Amino acid sequence: MEPTLFSGDRIICSLVSRDHYYNSLKDNYVYVIISKGDIVVKRVENRIRQEGVLVLNSDNTYYDPYRLEVNDISEIWAVNLKISPFMPHPSNMRNAFHDEIDRLKDTITQQADAMNKMNKSLECLLKRSR
């Protein structure tokens, strides 16, 4: 559910009574959906009255929305509160990322140099063997 929820975030939820699924589930609110085979945190479009389904959306556009039959749902929990761990200033995170990229570039350069030296050595050996 990035960018709304990140790894390490904690959520405080309240159980939604099955008897109130029709009226209590609000479109575009975030819920924990427990189905027979999965537990997900998604934004909901309540289509129970019209189609007997919930449309589950992620805030991360990588994931496509999907439909879940109301009969396949074991529990629904409304997300009331998010607790996030302290994060360093974004520029510190960006600096760490750039430092890691620089280290990777150095490693690639060193490996390329080593491969060039090996190629030259092989060429010399091949010339001597002729």
N, CA, C and O atoms as a GROMACS GRO file, in nm:
protein
  520
    1MET      N    1   0.082  -0.121   0.000
    1MET     CA    2   0.000   0.000   0.000
    1MET      C    3   0.085   0.126   0.000
    1MET      O    4   0.038   0.234   0.036
    2GLU      N    5   0.212   0.112  -0.042
    2GLU     CA    6   0.293   0.233  -0.054
    2GLU      C    7   0.229   0.324  -0.158
    2GLU      O    8   0.180   0.273  -0.258
    3PRO      N    9   0.225   0.448  -0.141
    3PRO     CA   10   0.295   0.530  -0.043
    3PRO      C   11   0.215   0.558   0.084
    3PRO      O   12   0.259   0.639   0.166
    4THR      N   13   0.102   0.495   0.105
    4THR     CA   14   0.022   0.518   0.225
    4THR      C   15   0.078   0.443   0.344
    4THR      O   16   0.090   0.499   0.452
    5LEU      N   17   0.113   0.316   0.325
    5LEU     CA   18   0.171   0.233   0.429
    5LEU      C   19   0.305   0.179   0.380
    5LEU      O   20   0.320   0.143   0.263
    6PHE      N   21   0.402   0.174   0.472
    6PHE     CA   22   0.534   0.123   0.438
    6PHE      C   23   0.568   0.007   0.529
    6PHE      O   24   0.508  -0.010   0.635
    7SER      N   25   0.666  -0.071   0.488
    7SER     CA   26   0.716  -0.178   0.571
    7SER      C   27   0.758  -0.120   0.706
    7SER      O   28   0.830  -0.020   0.710
    8GLY      N   29   0.716  -0.182   0.814
    8GLY     CA   30   0.748  -0.133   0.948
    8GLY      C   31   0.637  -0.051   1.010
    8GLY      O   32   0.635  -0.032   1.131
    9ASP      N   33   0.544  -0.001   0.929
    9ASP     CA   34   0.430   0.071   0.984
    9ASP      C   35   0.340  -0.025   1.060
    9ASP      O   36   0.331  -0.143   1.026
   10ARG      N   37   0.275   0.024   1.163
   10ARG     CA   38   0.176  -0.052   1.238
   10ARG      C   39   0.042   0.015   1.220
   10ARG      O   40   0.034   0.138   1.210
   11ILE      N   41  -0.064  -0.065   1.216
   11ILE     CA   42  -0.197  -0.008   1.201
   11ILE      C   43  -0.286  -0.054   1.317
   11ILE      O   44  -0.274  -0.166   1.367
   12ILE      N   45  -0.374   0.035   1.358
   12ILE     CA   46  -0.473   0.007   1.461
   12ILE      C   47  -0.607  -0.004   1.388
   12ILE      O   48  -0.645   0.085   1.313
   13CYS      N   49  -0.678  -0.115   1.412
   13CYS     CA   50  -0.800  -0.143   1.337
   13CYS      C   51  -0.916  -0.176   1.430
   13CYS      O   52  -0.897  -0.208   1.548
   14SER      N   53  -1.034  -0.167   1.376
   14SER     CA   54  -1.154  -0.213   1.447
   14SER      C   55  -1.232  -0.307   1.356
   14SER      O   56  -1.243  -0.284   1.236
   15LEU      N   57  -1.285  -0.411   1.416
   15LEU     CA   58  -1.358  -0.513   1.341
   15LEU      C   59  -1.489  -0.455   1.288
   15LEU      O   60  -1.562  -0.388   1.360
   16VAL      N   61  -1.517  -0.483   1.161
   16VAL     CA   62  -1.645  -0.443   1.101
   16VAL      C   63  -1.736  -0.565   1.108
   16VAL      O   64  -1.701  -0.673   1.059
   17SER      N   65  -1.851  -0.548   1.169
   17SER     CA   66  -1.947  -0.658   1.182
   17SER      C   67  -1.997  -0.700   1.044
   17SER      O   68  -2.029  -0.616   0.960
   18ARG      N   69  -2.003  -0.830   1.022
   18ARG     CA   70  -2.050  -0.883   0.894
   18ARG      C   71  -2.189  -0.827   0.860
   18ARG      O   72  -2.221  -0.805   0.743
   19ASP      N   73  -2.271  -0.805   0.961
   19ASP     CA   74  -2.406  -0.752   0.939
   19ASP      C   75  -2.404  -0.610   0.884
   19ASP      O   76  -2.505  -0.562   0.831
   20HIS      N   77  -2.290  -0.542   0.896
   20HIS     CA   78  -2.283  -0.402   0.854
   20HIS      C   79  -2.196  -0.380   0.730
   20HIS      O   80  -2.166  -0.266   0.695
   21TYR      N   81  -2.157  -0.487   0.663
   21TYR     CA   82  -2.075  -0.472   0.543
   21TYR      C   83  -2.141  -0.381   0.439
   21TYR      O   84  -2.074  -0.300   0.375
   22TYR      N   85  -2.272  -0.395   0.423
   22TYR     CA   86  -2.343  -0.317   0.320
   22TYR      C   87  -2.328  -0.167   0.344
   22TYR      O   88  -2.304  -0.090   0.251
   23ASN      N   89  -2.343  -0.127   0.471
   23ASN     CA   90  -2.350   0.016   0.503
   23ASN      C   91  -2.219   0.073   0.558
   23ASN      O   92  -2.192   0.192   0.539
   24SER      N   93  -2.140  -0.007   0.625
   24SER     CA   94  -2.022   0.045   0.696
   24SER      C   95  -1.899   0.061   0.608
   24SER      O   96  -1.815   0.147   0.634
   25LEU      N   97  -1.886  -0.018   0.505
   25LEU     CA   98  -1.766  -0.012   0.422
   25LEU      C   99  -1.777   0.107   0.327
   25LEU      O  100  -1.863   0.111   0.238
   26LYS      N  101  -1.688   0.203   0.347
   26LYS     CA  102  -1.694   0.327   0.270
   26LYS      C  103  -1.593   0.322   0.156
   26LYS      O  104  -1.479   0.280   0.173
   27ASP      N  105  -1.637   0.366   0.040
   27ASP     CA  106  -1.549   0.371  -0.077
   27ASP      C  107  -1.424   0.454  -0.047
   27ASP      O  108  -1.431   0.560   0.015
   28ASN      N  109  -1.311   0.403  -0.094
   28ASN     CA  110  -1.181   0.469  -0.085
   28ASN      C  111  -1.122   0.475   0.056
   28ASN      O  112  -1.022   0.543   0.077
   29TYR      N  113  -1.183   0.406   0.152
   29TYR     CA  114  -1.122   0.392   0.284
   29TYR      C  115  -1.035   0.267   0.283
   29TYR      O  116  -1.050   0.180   0.198
   30VAL      N  117  -0.942   0.261   0.378
   30VAL     CA  118  -0.848   0.149   0.384
   30VAL      C  119  -0.897   0.048   0.487
   30VAL      O  120  -0.936   0.083   0.598
   31TYR      N  121  -0.893  -0.080   0.446
   31TYR     CA  122  -0.938  -0.190   0.531
   31TYR      C  123  -0.839  -0.306   0.522
   31TYR      O  124  -0.768  -0.322   0.424
   32VAL      N  125  -0.838  -0.385   0.629
   32VAL     CA  126  -0.768  -0.513   0.626
   32VAL      C  127  -0.874  -0.616   0.590
   32VAL      O  128  -0.975  -0.629   0.659
   33ILE      N  129  -0.851  -0.689   0.481
   33ILE     CA  130  -0.946  -0.789   0.433
   33ILE      C  131  -0.885  -0.926   0.456
   33ILE      O  132  -0.777  -0.957   0.406
   34ILE      N  133  -0.955  -1.008   0.532
   34ILE     CA  134  -0.910  -1.145   0.556
   34ILE      C  135  -1.004  -1.236   0.478
   34ILE      O  136  -1.123  -1.245   0.506
   35SER      N  137  -0.946  -1.303   0.379
   35SER     CA  138  -1.025  -1.396   0.298
   35SER      C  139  -0.980  -1.537   0.330
   35SER      O  140  -0.895  -1.558   0.418
   36LYS      N  141  -1.036  -1.632   0.261
   36LYS     CA  142  -1.004  -1.773   0.288
   36LYS      C  143  -0.857  -1.805   0.265
   36LYS      O  144  -0.803  -1.896   0.328
   37GLY      N  145  -0.790  -1.732   0.176
   37GLY     CA  146  -0.653  -1.766   0.146
   37GLY      C  147  -0.554  -1.652   0.159
   37GLY      O  148  -0.437  -1.668   0.122
   38ASP      N  149  -0.596  -1.535   0.211
   38ASP     CA  150  -0.508  -1.420   0.207
   38ASP      C  151  -0.547  -1.316   0.310
   38ASP      O  152  -0.660  -1.313   0.358
   39ILE      N  153  -0.451  -1.232   0.345
   39ILE     CA  154  -0.476  -1.113   0.427
   39ILE      C  155  -0.414  -0.997   0.352
   39ILE      O  156  -0.294  -0.998   0.323
   40VAL      N  157  -0.495  -0.896   0.320
   40VAL     CA  158  -0.444  -0.781   0.245
   40VAL      C  159  -0.493  -0.652   0.310
   40VAL      O  160  -0.594  -0.649   0.380
   41VAL      N  161  -0.419  -0.546   0.284
   41VAL     CA  162  -0.460  -0.412   0.323
   41VAL      C  163  -0.485  -0.337   0.193
   41VAL      O  164  -0.393  -0.317   0.113
   42LYS      N  165  -0.609  -0.295   0.172
   42LYS     CA  166  -0.646  -0.233   0.044
   42LYS      C  167  -0.748  -0.122   0.064
   42LYS      O  168  -0.817  -0.117   0.166
   43ARG      N  169  -0.755  -0.034  -0.035
   43ARG     CA  170  -0.866   0.060  -0.044
   43ARG      C  171  -0.984  -0.014  -0.105
   43ARG      O  172  -0.966  -0.098  -0.194
   44VAL      N  173  -1.101   0.017  -0.059
   44VAL     CA  174  -1.219  -0.062  -0.096
   44VAL      C  175  -1.317   0.022  -0.177
   44VAL      O  176  -1.338   0.141  -0.151
   45GLU      N  177  -1.376  -0.042  -0.275
   45GLU     CA  178  -1.496   0.010  -0.341
   45GLU      C  179  -1.607  -0.090  -0.307
   45GLU      O  180  -1.600  -0.206  -0.346
   46ASN      N  181  -1.706  -0.044  -0.236
   46ASN     CA  182  -1.813  -0.131  -0.188
   46ASN      C  183  -1.917  -0.152  -0.299
   46ASN      O  184  -1.996  -0.063  -0.328
   47ARG      N  185  -1.915  -0.270  -0.358
   47ARG     CA  186  -2.011  -0.308  -0.462
   47ARG      C  187  -2.094  -0.429  -0.416
   47ARG      O  188  -2.143  -0.507  -0.497
   48ILE      N  189  -2.108  -0.442  -0.284
   48ILE     CA  190  -2.178  -0.558  -0.229
   48ILE      C  191  -2.325  -0.556  -0.267
   48ILE      O  192  -2.378  -0.659  -0.310
   49ARG      N  193  -2.392  -0.444  -0.254
   49ARG     CA  194  -2.536  -0.437  -0.289
   49ARG      C  195  -2.560  -0.467  -0.437
   49ARG      O  196  -2.652  -0.542  -0.472
   50GLN      N  197  -2.478  -0.407  -0.522
   50GLN     CA  198  -2.500  -0.419  -0.666
   50GLN      C  199  -2.452  -0.554  -0.722
   50GLN      O  200  -2.522  -0.616  -0.802
   51GLU      N  201  -2.332  -0.599  -0.678
   51GLU     CA  202  -2.270  -0.713  -0.743
   51GLU      C  203  -2.224  -0.822  -0.648
   51GLU      O  204  -2.179  -0.928  -0.692
   52GLY      N  205  -2.236  -0.798  -0.517
   52GLY     CA  206  -2.191  -0.897  -0.419
   52GLY      C  207  -2.040  -0.908  -0.407
   52GLY      O  208  -1.988  -1.012  -0.368
   53VAL      N  209  -1.970  -0.799  -0.442
   53VAL     CA  210  -1.823  -0.800  -0.438
   53VAL      C  211  -1.769  -0.671  -0.376
   53VAL      O  212  -1.838  -0.570  -0.368
   54LEU      N  213  -1.644  -0.680  -0.333
   54LEU     CA  214  -1.564  -0.561  -0.302
   54LEU      C  215  -1.459  -0.549  -0.411
   54LEU      O  216  -1.400  -0.650  -0.453
   55VAL      N  217  -1.435  -0.429  -0.457
   55VAL     CA  218  -1.324  -0.404  -0.548
   55VAL      C  219  -1.210  -0.355  -0.460
   55VAL      O  220  -1.223  -0.256  -0.388
   56LEU      N  221  -1.097  -0.426  -0.466
   56LEU     CA  222  -0.982  -0.395  -0.381
   56LEU      C  223  -0.875  -0.324  -0.463
   56LEU      O  224  -0.829  -0.375  -0.565
   57ASN      N  225  -0.838  -0.206  -0.417
   57ASN     CA  226  -0.740  -0.123  -0.487
   57ASN      C  227  -0.618  -0.101  -0.399
   57ASN      O  228  -0.629  -0.089  -0.277
   58SER      N  229  -0.503  -0.095  -0.463
   58SER     CA  230  -0.380  -0.062  -0.393
   58SER      C  231  -0.341   0.080  -0.428
   58SER      O  232  -0.366   0.126  -0.540
   59ASP      N  233  -0.279   0.150  -0.334
   59ASP     CA  234  -0.228   0.284  -0.365
   59ASP      C  235  -0.103   0.277  -0.451
   59ASP      O  236  -0.065   0.376  -0.513
   60ASN      N  237  -0.040   0.161  -0.455
   60ASN     CA  238   0.075   0.138  -0.540
   60ASN      C  239   0.023   0.095  -0.677
   60ASN      O  240  -0.039  -0.010  -0.690
   61THR      N  241   0.048   0.176  -0.779
   61THR     CA  242  -0.008   0.152  -0.912
   61THR      C  243   0.048   0.027  -0.980
   61THR      O  244  -0.002  -0.013  -1.085
   62TYR      N  245   0.151  -0.033  -0.920
   62TYR     CA  246   0.206  -0.157  -0.975
   62TYR      C  247   0.101  -0.269  -0.970
   62TYR      O  248   0.100  -0.358  -1.056
   63TYR      N  249   0.014  -0.264  -0.870
   63TYR     CA  250  -0.086  -0.368  -0.849
   63TYR      C  251  -0.220  -0.326  -0.908
   63TYR      O  252  -0.268  -0.216  -0.883
   64ASP      N  253  -0.279  -0.416  -0.986
   64ASP     CA  254  -0.410  -0.389  -1.046
   64ASP      C  255  -0.521  -0.413  -0.944
   64ASP      O  256  -0.507  -0.497  -0.855
   65PRO      N  257  -0.631  -0.340  -0.956
   65PRO     CA  258  -0.748  -0.367  -0.871
   65PRO      C  259  -0.802  -0.507  -0.901
   65PRO      O  260  -0.785  -0.559  -1.011
   66TYR      N  261  -0.866  -0.566  -0.801
   66TYR     CA  262  -0.931  -0.694  -0.825
   66TYR      C  263  -1.057  -0.704  -0.741
   66TYR      O  264  -1.076  -0.630  -0.645
   67ARG      N  265  -1.142  -0.798  -0.779
   67ARG     CA  266  -1.272  -0.814  -0.716
   67ARG      C  267  -1.267  -0.934  -0.622
   67ARG      O  268  -1.204  -1.036  -0.652
   68LEU      N  269  -1.335  -0.921  -0.508
   68LEU     CA  270  -1.341  -1.029  -0.412
   68LEU      C  271  -1.487  -1.050  -0.373
   68LEU      O  272  -1.554  -0.959  -0.325
   69GLU      N  273  -1.534  -1.172  -0.395
   69GLU     CA  274  -1.671  -1.207  -0.360
   69GLU      C  275  -1.690  -1.194  -0.209
   69GLU      O  276  -1.604  -1.235  -0.132
   70VAL      N  277  -1.803  -1.137  -0.167
   70VAL     CA  278  -1.829  -1.119  -0.025
   70VAL      C  279  -1.832  -1.253   0.049
   70VAL      O  280  -1.798  -1.259   0.167
   71ASN      N  281  -1.872  -1.360  -0.018
   71ASN     CA  282  -1.876  -1.493   0.044
   71ASN      C  283  -1.736  -1.548   0.073
   71ASN      O  284  -1.721  -1.639   0.154
   72ASP      N  285  -1.635  -1.494   0.006
   72ASP     CA  286  -1.497  -1.538   0.028
   72ASP      C  287  -1.427  -1.462   0.141
   72ASP      O  288  -1.311  -1.489   0.172
   73ILE      N  289  -1.497  -1.367   0.202
   73ILE     CA  290  -1.439  -1.283   0.307
   73ILE      C  291  -1.468  -1.344   0.444
   73ILE      O  292  -1.582  -1.375   0.477
   74SER      N  293  -1.362  -1.359   0.523
   74SER     CA  294  -1.377  -1.409   0.660
   74SER      C  295  -1.399  -1.293   0.758
   74SER      O  296  -1.489  -1.299   0.842
   75GLU      N  297  -1.316  -1.189   0.746
   75GLU     CA  298  -1.326  -1.072   0.834
   75GLU      C  299  -1.284  -0.948   0.759
   75GLU      O  300  -1.207  -0.953   0.663
   76ILE      N  301  -1.335  -0.834   0.806
   76ILE     CA  302  -1.290  -0.705   0.757
   76ILE      C  303  -1.263  -0.617   0.878
   76ILE      O  304  -1.344  -0.609   0.971
   77TRP      N  305  -1.148  -0.551   0.875
   77TRP     CA  306  -1.108  -0.461   0.982
   77TRP      C  307  -1.086  -0.322   0.923
   77TRP      O  308  -1.013  -0.307   0.826
   78ALA      N  309  -1.150  -0.221   0.981
   78ALA     CA  310  -1.132  -0.083   0.937
   78ALA      C  311  -1.001  -0.030   0.995
   78ALA      O  312  -0.975  -0.043   1.115
   79VAL      N  313  -0.919   0.030   0.911
   79VAL     CA  314  -0.793   0.089   0.957
   79VAL      C  315  -0.825   0.226   1.015
   79VAL      O  316  -0.876   0.314   0.946
   80ASN      N  317  -0.794   0.243   1.144
   80ASN     CA  318  -0.824   0.367   1.214
   80ASN      C  319  -0.703   0.457   1.234
   80ASN      O  320  -0.715   0.579   1.238
   81LEU      N  321  -0.585   0.395   1.244
   81LEU     CA  322  -0.466   0.471   1.279
   81LEU      C  323  -0.342   0.401   1.225
   81LEU      O  324  -0.335   0.278   1.221
   82LYS      N  325  -0.246   0.482   1.184
   82LYS     CA  326  -0.118   0.429   1.137
   82LYS      C  327  -0.009   0.482   1.229
   82LYS      O  328  -0.006   0.601   1.262
   83ILE      N  329   0.081   0.393   1.271
   83ILE     CA  330   0.197   0.431   1.350
   83ILE      C  331   0.320   0.399   1.266
   83ILE      O  332   0.341   0.285   1.225
   84SER      N  333   0.399   0.502   1.240
   84SER     CA  334   0.517   0.485   1.154
   84SER      C  335   0.644   0.503   1.236
   84SER      O  336   0.649   0.588   1.325
   85PRO      N  337   0.746   0.423   1.206
   85PRO     CA  338   0.874   0.443   1.275
   85PRO      C  339   0.937   0.574   1.229
   85PRO      O  340   0.907   0.625   1.121
   86PHE      N  341   1.025   0.628   1.313
   86PHE     CA  342   1.095   0.750   1.277
   86PHE      C  343   1.182   0.723   1.156
   86PHE      O  344   1.253   0.622   1.149
   87MET      N  345   1.177   0.814   1.061
   87MET     CA  346   1.258   0.801   0.940
   87MET      C  347   1.361   0.913   0.936
   87MET      O  348   1.331   1.025   0.977
   88PRO      N  349   1.481   0.885   0.887
   88PRO     CA  350   1.580   0.992   0.873
   88PRO      C  351   1.533   1.094   0.770
   88PRO      O  352   1.442   1.068   0.691
   89HIS      N  353   1.595   1.209   0.774
   89HIS     CA  354   1.562   1.314   0.679
   89HIS      C  355   1.581   1.260   0.537
   89HIS      O  356   1.677   1.186   0.512
   90PRO      N  357   1.491   1.294   0.444
   90PRO     CA  358   1.502   1.240   0.307
   90PRO      C  359   1.637   1.264   0.242
   90PRO      O  360   1.682   1.180   0.164
   91SER      N  361   1.703   1.376   0.271
   91SER     CA  362   1.832   1.400   0.208
   91SER      C  363   1.936   1.299   0.258
   91SER      O  364   2.024   1.260   0.182
   92ASN      N  365   1.926   1.256   0.385
   92ASN     CA  366   2.017   1.153   0.436
   92ASN      C  367   1.994   1.021   0.364
   92ASN      O  368   2.089   0.951   0.329
   93MET      N  369   1.867   0.987   0.341
   93MET     CA  370   1.836   0.864   0.269
   93MET      C  371   1.888   0.873   0.126
   93MET      O  372   1.943   0.777   0.072
   94ARG      N  373   1.869   0.989   0.064
   94ARG     CA  374   1.914   1.009  -0.073
   94ARG      C  375   2.066   1.000  -0.079
   94ARG      O  376   2.121   0.940  -0.172
   95ASN      N  377   2.136   1.059   0.019
   95ASN     CA  378   2.282   1.051   0.023
   95ASN      C  379   2.328   0.907   0.036
   95ASN      O  380   2.423   0.865  -0.031
   96ALA      N  381   2.262   0.830   0.123
   96ALA     CA  382   2.299   0.690   0.140
   96ALA      C  383   2.278   0.614   0.009
   96ALA      O  384   2.359   0.529  -0.027
   97PHE      N  385   2.169   0.644  -0.060
   97PHE     CA  386   2.141   0.579  -0.189
   97PHE      C  387   2.250   0.613  -0.290
   97PHE      O  388   2.300   0.525  -0.361
   98HIS      N  389   2.287   0.741  -0.298
   98HIS     CA  390   2.391   0.782  -0.392
   98HIS      C  391   2.526   0.721  -0.356
   98HIS      O  392   2.603   0.683  -0.444
   99ASP      N  393   2.555   0.710  -0.226
   99ASP     CA  394   2.680   0.645  -0.183
   99ASP      C  395   2.683   0.499  -0.228
   99ASP      O  396   2.786   0.450  -0.276
  100GLU      N  397   2.571   0.431  -0.214
  100GLU     CA  398   2.564   0.291  -0.256
  100GLU      C  399   2.582   0.279  -0.408
  100GLU      O  400   2.652   0.190  -0.455
  101ILE      N  401   2.520   0.368  -0.483
  101ILE     CA  402   2.537   0.369  -0.629
  101ILE      C  403   2.684   0.393  -0.664
  101ILE      O  404   2.738   0.327  -0.753
  102ASP      N  405   2.750   0.487  -0.596
  102ASP     CA  406   2.891   0.513  -0.622
  102ASP      C  407   2.977   0.390  -0.593
  102ASP      O  408   3.069   0.360  -0.668
  103ARG      N  409   2.947   0.319  -0.484
  103ARG     CA  410   3.021   0.196  -0.452
  103ARG      C  411   3.000   0.091  -0.561
  103ARG      O  412   3.094   0.022  -0.600
  104LEU      N  413   2.878   0.078  -0.609
  104LEU     CA  414   2.849  -0.018  -0.716
  104LEU      C  415   2.924   0.020  -0.845
  104LEU      O  416   2.977  -0.067  -0.914
  105LYS      N  417   2.927   0.148  -0.876
  105LYS     CA  418   3.000   0.193  -0.995
  105LYS      C  419   3.149   0.160  -0.981
  105LYS      O  420   3.211   0.114  -1.077
  106ASP      N  421   3.206   0.183  -0.863
  106ASP     CA  422   3.347   0.151  -0.841
  106ASP      C  423   3.373   0.002  -0.859
  106ASP      O  424   3.472  -0.038  -0.920
  107THR      N  425   3.283  -0.080  -0.806
  107THR     CA  426   3.297  -0.225  -0.818
  107THR      C  427   3.293  -0.266  -0.965
  107THR      O  428   3.373  -0.349  -1.009
  108ILE      N  429   3.200  -0.211  -1.039
  108ILE     CA  430   3.188  -0.244  -1.182
  108ILE      C  431   3.315  -0.200  -1.257
  108ILE      O  432   3.364  -0.272  -1.343
  109THR      N  433   3.366  -0.082  -1.224
  109THR     CA  434   3.489  -0.034  -1.289
  109THR      C  435   3.606  -0.126  -1.259
  109THR      O  436   3.684  -0.160  -1.348
  110GLN      N  437   3.619  -0.167  -1.132
  110GLN     CA  438   3.726  -0.259  -1.094
  110GLN      C  439   3.712  -0.393  -1.167
  110GLN      O  440   3.812  -0.449  -1.212
  111GLN      N  441   3.591  -0.442  -1.178
  111GLN     CA  442   3.570  -0.569  -1.249
  111GLN      C  443   3.601  -0.555  -1.397
  111GLN      O  444   3.657  -0.646  -1.458
  112ALA      N  445   3.563  -0.442  -1.456
  112ALA     CA  446   3.592  -0.419  -1.598
  112ALA      C  447   3.743  -0.412  -1.621
  112ALA      O  448   3.794  -0.466  -1.718
  113ASP      N  449   3.814  -0.344  -1.530
  113ASP     CA  450   3.961  -0.336  -1.542
  113ASP      C  451   4.022  -0.476  -1.531
  113ASP      O  452   4.112  -0.510  -1.608
  114ALA      N  453   3.976  -0.555  -1.437
  114ALA     CA  454   4.028  -0.691  -1.419
  114ALA      C  455   4.002  -0.775  -1.544
  114ALA      O  456   4.088  -0.852  -1.586
  115MET      N  457   3.884  -0.760  -1.603
  115MET     CA  458   3.851  -0.836  -1.725
  115MET      C  459   3.941  -0.792  -1.841
  115MET      O  460   3.985  -0.875  -1.920
  116ASN      N  461   3.968  -0.663  -1.852
  116ASN     CA  462   4.056  -0.613  -1.959
  116ASN      C  463   4.197  -0.670  -1.942
  116ASN      O  464   4.260  -0.710  -2.040
  117LYS      N  465   4.246  -0.673  -1.818
  117LYS     CA  466   4.380  -0.730  -1.793
  117LYS      C  467   4.382  -0.879  -1.828
  117LYS      O  468   4.479  -0.928  -1.885
  118MET      N  469   4.274  -0.950  -1.793
  118MET     CA  470   4.268  -1.093  -1.826
  118MET      C  471   4.267  -1.112  -1.977
  118MET      O  472   4.334  -1.202  -2.028
  119ASN      N  473   4.192  -1.029  -2.049
  119ASN     CA  474   4.188  -1.039  -2.195
  119ASN      C  475   4.326  -1.015  -2.256
  119ASN      O  476   4.367  -1.087  -2.347
  120LYS      N  477   4.399  -0.914  -2.205
  120LYS     CA  478   4.534  -0.886  -2.256
  120LYS      C  479   4.627  -1.004  -2.228
  120LYS      O  480   4.708  -1.043  -2.312
  121SER      N  481   4.615  -1.061  -2.108
  121SER     CA  482   4.698  -1.177  -2.073
  121SER      C  483   4.667  -1.294  -2.165
  121SER      O  484   4.759  -1.361  -2.211
  122LEU      N  485   4.540  -1.319  -2.192
  122LEU     CA  486   4.501  -1.428  -2.283
  122LEU      C  487   4.554  -1.403  -2.424
  122LEU      O  488   4.600  -1.496  -2.490
  123GLU      N  489   4.547  -1.279  -2.469
  123GLU     CA  490   4.597  -1.248  -2.602
  123GLU      C  491   4.747  -1.274  -2.611
  123GLU      O  492   4.796  -1.328  -2.710
  124CYS      N  493   4.821  -1.236  -2.506
  124CYS     CA  494   4.965  -1.262  -2.503
  124CYS      C  495   4.994  -1.412  -2.505
  124CYS      O  496   5.083  -1.458  -2.577
  125LEU      N  497   4.921  -1.487  -2.426
  125LEU     CA  498   4.940  -1.631  -2.422
  125LEU      C  499   4.908  -1.696  -2.556
  125LEU      O  500   4.979  -1.786  -2.600
  126LEU      N  501   4.802  -1.650  -2.622
  126LEU     CA  502   4.767  -1.705  -2.753
  126LEU      C  503   4.873  -1.672  -2.857
  126LEU      O  504   4.902  -1.756  -2.942
  127LYS      N  505   4.930  -1.553  -2.852
  127LYS     CA  506   5.035  -1.513  -2.948
  127LYS      C  507   5.160  -1.599  -2.928
  127LYS      O  508   5.225  -1.637  -3.025
  128ARG      N  509   5.193  -1.628  -2.804
  128ARG     CA  510   5.313  -1.710  -2.773
  128ARG      C  511   5.294  -1.855  -2.818
  128ARG      O  512   5.389  -1.921  -2.859
  129SER      N  513   5.170  -1.902  -2.809
  129SER     CA  514   5.147  -2.044  -2.843
  129SER      C  515   5.145  -2.066  -2.994
  129SER      O  516   5.147  -2.181  -3.037
  130ARG      N  517   5.141  -1.965  -3.074
  130ARG     CA  518   5.135  -1.980  -3.220
  130ARG      C  519   5.267  -2.000  -3.276
  130ARG      O  520   5.281  -2.014  -3.397
   0.00000   0.00000   0.00000
